[in-house]
Amino acid sequence: MLRHLRPTLVLLAALTLVTGLAYPLAMTGIAGALFPAQAQGSLVRNPDGTLVGSALIGQAFTSERYFHGRPSATVAPDPADASKTVAAPYNAANSGGANLGPTNPALIDRVKADVAALKAENPSDPVPQDLVTTSGSGLDPDVSPEAALFQVPRVARARGLSEDAVRALVAGQVQEPSLGVLGERRVNVLALNRALDAQGR
């Protein structure tokens, strides 16, 4: 019987070492060598070295002076009761969507409230879908160009800038689909807000 078990155990040990240790370490090393910034999380820093975020993970911008990203459905443990959770937008440790169906009253009420708030902010334009819907990860750092342009009047008012100047800033931040066909046109919210701050107002 040992004669039959030995090859199986040797194969298990070999595959565990190759696929569980050697391969992941090799890929991590290659990624770190070829793409050091991306391998470290695509971190974004100010010129003085201060960390301001990641190009891959959204942030909860709430000030009227900044463009806002998509709603986030991520949660965290409730400090008052560990058996419950509380909303924690863009919580990278707990990526996930709300999993609420289209007929769920909580989702319907939340979307209606968001639409009403956005219409009060800009009554002349239709509300872009991505400003009231969450992404599957809850961490999406991008919005559609339409969602960014919808927010131009609010940001321009809050900053004392002309709407045309803010629209031009948005246009300069639009990223085309990768390789021309992968994904959608998008605007990275952190990059846009950093460009806005660079205006000095």
Secondary structure, DSSP 8 states (H G I E B T S, - for coil): -HHHHHHHHHHHHHHHHIIIIIHHHHHHHHHHHH-HHHHTT-EEE-TTS-EEEESSS-----STTS--------EEEETTEEEEEEE-TT-GGG-------TT-HHHHHHHHHHHHHHHHH-TTS---GGGTS--SSS---EE-HHHHHHTHHHHHHHHT--HHHHHHHHHHHEE--BTTTBS--EEEHHHHHHHHHTTT-
